[in-house]
């Protein structure tokens, strides 16, 4: 039961990032994407959540640096 809170934590982080992104909050969005990636790293799993979070984080950082996307 204790671990059930952590089963879909990466999905919660990804959803939180999407909500924050709609509000235009760049730094908290990056943090949530990193949280999603790290949650799966700790569990030693890789899923579409990881891929999406990494892709969005890369896009966000390039955008912040005015790097062509």
Phi and psi in degrees as a GROMACS rama.xvg file:
@    title "Ramachandran Plot"
@    xaxis  label "Phi"
@    yaxis  label "Psi"
@TYPE xy
-63.1899  -41.9655  UNK-2
-72.4937  -19.4195  UNK-3
-60.9984  -28.5896  UNK-4
-65.1674  -24.817  UNK-5
-99.565  -5.2389  UNK-6
-62.3195  -43.5494  UNK-7
-114.731  27.6203  UNK-8
-60.7649  -39.8419  UNK-9
-63.0143  -34.9757  UNK-10
-68.9597  -37.476  UNK-11
-63.1227  -44.1527  UNK-12
-61.0004  -42.4235  UNK-13
-63.9693  -44.3271  UNK-14
-63.4141  -41.6805  UNK-15
-60.4794  -40.3783  UNK-16
-63.0115  -41.2216  UNK-17
-64.1366  -39.2816  UNK-18
-64.8182  -46.5002  UNK-19
-64.3474  -35.1382  UNK-20
-62.9369  -39.2308  UNK-21
-64.4229  -27.9069  UNK-22
-83.4494  -9.492  UNK-23
81.1789  24.1399  UNK-24
-96.6478  99.1131  UNK-25
-68.947  -53.4625  UNK-26
-63.4095  -47.0898  UNK-27
-63.4026  -30.3222  UNK-28
-64.2095  -47.312  UNK-29
-59.7234  -40.8  UNK-30
-62.8461  -42.5151  UNK-31
-67.5212  -39.1175  UNK-32
-62.6981  -42.1304  UNK-33
-64.3544  -39.2696  UNK-34
-59.9173  -41.9035  UNK-35
-62.9658  -44.2617  UNK-36
-64.0754  -46.8745  UNK-37
-66.4533  -34.7781  UNK-38
-59.9612  -38.6111  UNK-39
-78.3713  -32.6032  UNK-40
-61.6882  -43.9912  UNK-41
-62.8073  -38.0578  UNK-42
-80.5332  -7.65393  UNK-43
60.0068  43.7152  UNK-44
-127.543  163.246  UNK-45
-139.848  129.512  UNK-46
-141.144  178.59  UNK-47
-57.8919  -25.4687  UNK-48
-61.6815  -45.6349  UNK-49
-61.6751  -47.0128  UNK-50
-62.1375  -44.0412  UNK-51
-63.8811  -46.2136  UNK-52
-62.7953  -43.0599  UNK-53
-64.3804  -43.9189  UNK-54
-62.8691  -45.7723  UNK-55
-67.0047  -37.8513  UNK-56
-64.3122  -43.7665  UNK-57
-60.5358  -45.89  UNK-58
-61.7623  -43.1323  UNK-59
-63.3971  -43.875  UNK-60
-67.6203  -39.5425  UNK-61
-64.3227  -40.2308  UNK-62
-63.9893  -40.3881  UNK-63
-65.7711  -30.2805  UNK-64
-94.8629  7.34664  UNK-65
56.6094  34.7416  UNK-66
-86.0291  136.924  UNK-67
-61.9622  129.285  UNK-68
